[in-house]
Amino acid sequence: MTDVDVKILQDKGISEEKFEEQLTRFRNGFPYMKVERPAVVSDAVSVLDDSERSECIDLWREYLNLDKKVVKFVPASGAASRMFKALFEFLERGKNELENETERKFFECLERFAFIDALNAKCKRNEGLDAVTLRERGRYLDVVKNLLDKKGLNYGFLPKGLLLFHAYEEGARTPFEEHFVEGALYAKNKKGEVNLHFTVSPEHMPFFQSLLKSKEESLSYRYGASFNVSFSVQNPSTDTVAVDEHNEPMRNSDGSLIFRPGGHGALIENLNAIDADIVFIKNIDNVSPDVFKQPTIENKVVLAGLLVKYQKTIFEYQSALENSTSISDDLLQKMLDFCQKKLCITNKFNLMETKADKIAYLKMVLNRPLRVCGMVKNEGEPGGGPYLCQNPNGTVSAQILESSQFDKSNEEQMAIFNGATHFNPVDLVCGVKNYKNEKYDLTKFVDPNTGFISMKSKNGKSLKALELPGLWNGAMSDWNTIFVEVPIETFSPVKMVTDLLRAEHQSIPLEEAIG
C-alpha cells in the first residue's frame, strides 16, 4: 500500500483494517442465506380484514396527535440514466429510424409524457421547432438529444426524483414533489408539520435544493402543511474498493485506487442519523398521480397503525421484563407465543429450560427495532421477497431477501426461492426507539455476511464491486419484522421511460390511460 493509498483511505474515513476486510470479502465471498421457507399468507404474511384495518387507521390517527416525530425517508440518489437505456442506444446508432417497440412507443405516445411541454420548449429554443413537429418530420434524434443532453432537459444526467412524472392542470410534478403530497396525506402531525428526508448524490444536491425553494411555498399552501425537509449524502466511509478478476485492487490512470459507492445498504447510516420515533421508507420512483393515490395513502396508514399496535405490546413486555422476578409463568408463555406467532421468530435450539433462560431469550428478541413491511402479490415484477430464514443464533426469523442471497446451485433452496408468493415493493414503516424512548443504534442490527459481489465496468474494463448488505435486507437483518399484504395498486415503480405510459402514471381516468 502506497502513501497515496493511505491518504485516500484517510480522506474517506476508511481504516486500513476495513480496507483489508473488503479485500478478504472478494477472495472468500459471502455465505448464502439458509432459507427455511417462503413467507406466504397464513405463514408470516398477514392479510388484515376490514375490522383490523379500521383499528389500525384509528391507532395511527391517535398517534399523529401525540408528541412524537414521524419522518418520511426517501432514498433518492439513483440516477435516471437506466430509465433511458433504449434511447441512449438509439442515439448511439445515430440514425433517424425506429427499430424496436420501445422506440416506437416512446414517439407514438410523446404527448402523453408529463415532460412534453418542457421538451417542446427546449426543442423550440434549440432546433426552432417543438418536439411534436420534429417527430412528424422524422427528426427523432433531435428530440432524444433535447431530452437527454445537457443543452436540453438533461434527463440523462438527472436523478429520477427530478424528472417530470405526472401531468396536472396546474403543471407537471416530479416524484420529489409527489412525496411531499403523500407526506401531507398520511404523516402530518397535529401541528401541521411533515418531516421529509431525502438521500441524494452530492452532484445532484443543488438541483434538489433549487426545486425545493421553488415549490415548497405552493405545496404548503395547497396541502395545509409545513414541510421540514432535510437531505443527506452517502458517507464516503461506506465506499468499497473495486478489484480485478484476480481480486487485486483496481486503479485509475493516475495510479489512485478505484472506489465505488457501497449500494443502498450504506444508507443505514443515514437512517441511523435521523431523530425520529417512526420512519416511513419508500423509493423515490414509486409514486402515483393524485387520481390513484387513495390506495397508497390508506395502506400506509394501515401499516403505520399496525406498527403502533405491535410496538405497544412489545413496550409493555419490555417493561415487564425489567422486573423479571415478578413475571408469572403464564405471562412468560404469552410473550413466547407472541414472538412465535406474531413476530414469526422460532427458537430452533430451544435451549430454554429455566425461567431465567426464557427471560434472557425474550429480552434478546424484543430489544430490537421493529418494521412493518407491505408485500404485494408476485405478478412477475423483479425484486426481493419475504422469507423465513435460519440465523446463526439458532432462531428462524422473517427476512426480506434478494435473489443474490440464494445459492443457485442448490435445487432445494431455489425451489424455496421460486415458491415465493409475494415480493418486496419497499413499503416500510419502522419503529426505531425502545420502550424507554431511547433510539436504537441501527448499525448494531446489520448482518455483515449478507453483502454480495457484482460485476461492473469502468472505462471499458470489467471490475468486481462489493455491495454492502442492502438497506431492507441485510442492513435490517436483526430487526423484528411483520409482513402484511398490500394491493398491487400501491406499487408503481418506473424502471424505464415507457413505464410512465402505464395507467397508474397517467393523471386521467383509468379507461382512457395507456399501459
N, C-alpha and C positions, 0 to 999 in steps of 0.2 A: 504494500500500500504506500503510495507516494504522499508527500507533504500536501500536495494539491488535493488528493483524495480526502485526507484528514480534514482539511479546511472546508471542503464541500459538505462533509458529514456534519461538521460542527455548525455550519451555517443553516443546515436543515434541521438540526436538533436530533440527529440520529447518532446513537452511540456506536462505537466500533463493535461492541458486543452484539448489538442489534443487527448491524450490517452482516456480521458473520453468521448470525442466526438465519438471516434471509438466504445466504448462500447455501447453508445446510439444508434449508427447505427445498431449494432447487435440486439438490443432489438426492435427497431422500424422499421427496414428495410428501403428500398428505395422506393420512389414512382415510379410507372410505367410512361413511357412517354405517352403523349396524342398525338397519331399519327392520322393525318387527312387523309392521303392517301399515297400510294407508289409513288415514283418518277418514271415516265415512259417517253418514247420517246414522245416528244411534250408537256410534262408536267414536266419540270425540268431536264430532261436528253436530252442533245443536241447531235445530230448526224451531224458532220461537213461534208460539201460537199468538193469536190476537190479544189475549189477556196478558201474556208475558210482555209483548211489545208495548202495550198500553202502560204497564207498570214501569217499564224501562224509560218510556218517554216522560212520565211523571217524575221519576227519580232524577232525570237529567235536568228538567226544568227547575226542580228544587235545588239542585247542586249549583246551577248558574246564579242563584240568589245568595249563595254563601260567599264568604270572603276567601275565595280560592282563585288561583291563577291557572287559566287554561290557555294553552298555546297551540297554534296550528303550525306544524313543522313540515316544510316542503323542500325536498331535495330538488334543486333547480339548476344544477351546474351542467347538465347534459347538453352537449351541442346538438343542433338540429341537422347537422350535415348528413346523418344516416337517413333522415326523412327524405332527402333529395338524391339518394344514391342513383336512381334511374335517370334523373335529369342531369346529374353530373356526367353519367355515361353518355347521355345524348350529346352533351357539349363536346365531350372528347371525340366523338365520331365526326363532329364538325359539318354535318350535312342536314339540310332542311327537309329531312324525310323521317316520318314517324314509322318506326319499325316494330313496335310492340304495343300491347294492350294498355300498359301503364301510361305511355306517352300519349296515345290516342285519347284515353280517358281524361288525362290532365287538360288537354287542349279543347276537347269537346265540351267539357264542363267548366271552362275557365271562369265564366261569370258566377259560378256557384261558390267560389272561394271567397272567404271574408276579406282577403287582401287584394281583391280585384281593383278597388278604387285606388288604393295606394300604388298598385302595379301600373295601372293605366296612367297615373300622374307621372311616375318615373319614366315610363316608355315615351310619353308625350314630350317630356323635357329632354331626354337623351336621343330619341330617334325621330321626333317630330310627329309621331303617330301613337295612338294609345295601343294597349296590348291586344284588345279585341280586333282592331283594324290590322295590326301586324299579323295576327293569326289568320285573318281572312286572306291576306296576301301571301301566306305561306312562309312568313319570316319567323319561324319558330325559334331559331337560335337567339334572335334578338330579344324575344320575350323571356326566355330562360335566363339569358345573361342579366337582364334587368331585374329578375327575381333574385338571383343568387350572388351576383357580383357586388363589390363594394360601391360601384358607381350607381347601382340600383338600390333595391331594398336590403341587400347584404344578408339575405337569409342563409346563404351558405356558410356564414361565419357566426351568426347569432345563435343563442340557445333557444330551445323550444318555448321557454317561458315568455319570450319577447316577440313571438310571431303572432300575427292576427289570425285567430282560430275561428271566431264566431261573429256573424253579422247581426247587427241590430239597427233599428231605425235611427238611434242616436249616434251610431258609429260602431265600428268593429271593435272587438275585445280580444285581448291576449289571454293566455292561460294565467299569467301573473295576476291580471285583474279578476279573472273568474274565481281565483282562490280568495280574494277579498270578499266577493259576493257570498261564497259558501260560508266563510267565517262569520259573516254578519248574520247568516241564517241559522247557524247551529252552535256558535261558540261565543256569542255576545253576552257579557256579564251584566249584572244589574246596573252598573254604571254606564252601560252602552259601549264598553270597550271591547275591542277584538285584538288579540295578540297574534301576530304573524311572524314567522321566522323562515327565511329562505337561505339555503346554502347555494352559493354561486361561485363561478370561477373568477379569479381576480381580474381577468381581462374583460369580463362582462359586467363587473360591479357598477361602473359609471352608467351603463345603459339602463340597468335596473333602477338605479337611484334617480335618473332623469325621468323615467316613466312614472315612478312613484310621485315625484314632485308635480308632474303634470296631471295626474289622475286622482290623487288622494282626496282632494277637496270635493270633487264632484261625486266620488264614490261615498264619501262620508255623508254628504247631503242626501244622496239618493237612498241610502240604506240606514240612515239614522244611527250611524256608528262612528266611534272614534277609533281609528286604526293605529295601533302601536306596532311598528314594523322594524324588524332588525334583520341584519344579514351576517353571514359568516362564510369564510372560505375554508377549504380543506387544509388542515395543518400540514406543512411541508415535512414534519417529522413522521408522517404516515406514508410518505412516498416509499416506493420499493425499487431496488436496483434491477436493471434488466440484464439478462445473461444470454450467451450464445448457446448453440447446441451442445457445447461441452461444459456448460454451466460455469463459464468464465465471465466475469463482468464485461459488459459491452461499453464502448467508449465512443464519444463524438470525435469528429475530425481533429479537434484540438487536444485530444487525449483525456478529456474530462469524462467522468462516469456518467452513464445514461440512467436517469431515474424516471419512473412513471408514477402517476397517482395510484394509490393502493385500492381503488374501487370504492363503491358507496359504503363499504364496511368501515372505511375511515371516518365516516360521519357519526359514528357512535360517540366520538369525542365532541363533535359539535352539539349533538343531542345532550350529552352529559353536562355541557356548559350552560344549558338553559335553566333558568329558575322558573319552575312550574310545578303544579300539582298533577295536572293531567295534560298529556300531549297527544294531539291527533297527528298522524303521519299519512301522507298521501303524495304520490308522484305528481310532478308539475303538469304532465300532459293528460292526466286522467280527469278531465273536466267536461261538463256538458253546458250547452246554452240554457238560458233560463226556462225555456219551454219544456225541457226534460230534466230539470234539477230536482223535482219533488222526491223521486225515489232515493236519490243520493242523500238529500237532507234528512229525510225521515229515518233512513237506515243508519246514518251517522249518529243521530240522536239515540236510536235504539242501542247501538253498540256502546255508546258512552254511558247510557243509563245502566246497561248490564255490568260495565266495569265498576260503576259506583256500587251496585248491589253486591258484587263479589268482594270488592275491596272492604266494604263494611263488615262482612262476615270474617274476612281474613284479619282485619284490625282487631275485632273482638277476640278472636282466637289468640292472636299475638299477645294481646294484653293479658289474657288468662294464663298464658304460658309463662309470663313473668312471675306469677305467683303459683308456681308449679306444685308446691306442696299441698295446695288445697284443691287441685283438679281431681274430679271424680273419674273413675274408670269409664263411666258412660260418656262423659264429655270428651275424653281422650278418643274413644271409639268413634264418636261423632266427627271429630276432627280428621281422623284417619279415613273415614268414609268420604268426607268432603274432598280430601286430597285425591282419593282414588276415583271417585265418581264425577266430581265437578272439575277438578284440575287435571284429571287423567294422568296422575302420577302413581305408578305402582312400584313397590319395592321388591325387586326380584330376589334379592338376597334374603329378605325377610328376617333379618337378624334383630328382631325387636322382642326379646324375651321378657324384659323387665319394664316397669313403668318408666324408669329413667331412660331406657333405650327409646321408648316411644316419644317421650318429651324431647329428647335430643333430635330425633328424626323430624318431628313436627316443626321445631324451631328452625331447622335447616331448610325444610321445604317451603315454609310460609314466609321466611325472611328474604323475599325476592321481589324485584319489580314485577308488575302484572301487566299483561297486554290482552286485549280482546281483538281478535283478528277476523274481519269479514272474509268469507271464502265464497267464491262463485262456482257454479257447476261447470265442470270441464266441457267446453264445447269446441275444443281444438286450438284455443289460444295458447301461445307459448308462455312459459313461466314456471315458477316453482309451485309446490303444493304442500298440503298438510299431511304429516305422517306421525307415527308413534315410534320412537327410537330408543335404543338402549344406550345408557350413559355409563361412563367409567365407574360411577359411584354405586352401580347396581340398581339404579332406577330406570324405569321407562317413562318417557315424557313426550308431550306434544311438541313437535318441531315443524318449522317451515323449511323445506329442503329444495335445493336446485338440482337439476339433472347431473351436474358435475360432481355431486356428492355421492353418487351411486356407482358401484363397481359394475361397469357394463359387461364384464366378462363373467359375472355371477348371474346365472339364469334365475335363481330364486329371488335375488334382490331386484332384478329387472322386472320380474313378474309383479313384485310389490309396487315398484315404480309405476308400471303400466296399469295397476289396479286403482290408482287414484281417481276419485270421482269429482274432485274439486281442485281448483288452482288458486294461487295467491295473487289477488289484484293490488296488493299493497294498500290495505284499508285497515289501519291500526289505530286503536285508542289505548294509550299507555298511562299507567299509574306509576309514578317514579319516586314516591315517598312512602315511608313506612308509617306505622300507626302512631309513632311519636312525632310525626310531621318532619322527620329527618329525610333529606334527599339521599337516595342510593347513589353510590359511585358506580355508574353503569359500566365502567371499564372492567369491573371485577366480575362481570357476568358473561364475559366473552369466552368462547371456546377457540383457542388459537389453532387447534387442529382442523378447523373447518374451512380454511382458505383453499385456494386452488391455483394451479398454474395454467396460463393460457398462452396461445401463440399469437404474436402480433408482428408488425413490421415497422421499420423506420428507415426512410431513405432507400427503400428497395431491399433492405436486409431483414431477414427473419430474426426474431428475438423471442425469448421466453419472458413472460411477465408474471409477477407474483400478485395475486389478488387477495386482499385481506378478507377475513370472514365477513360475509355480507351483512348489511345492516339489519335485515329482518330474519336472517337465518343464523349464521354462526355468531354474530355480534350480540344476538339476544338468546343464545343457546340456553342459558341458565335462568331465563325468565319463566314465570308461571304464565301459561298460555291457554286461552279459551278460543275455540274455533266456532264461528257462527255463520250459517249460510245466509248470504245476501243475494238479491236479484242480480242477474246479468246486466240489468239496466243501469246499475251503479258503476259499471266498468266500461269506460270508453277511451282507451289509450290511442295515441296517434304514433304509429311506428313509421308510416310512410305518408307522403303528402296527400295521396288519394284517399287515405282514411278520413280526411276532412270532408269527403263527399258522402260518408255514411250518414244514415238518417239521424243518428244521435249527435251529430255535429252541425246539423242544419237547423237554423232558427225558424223553421216553418213546420206546419203540421206534418205528422209522420207520413201520411199517404202521399204527400207531394214531394217528399225528400228522395234524394238519390242514395243508393247504397245497397 
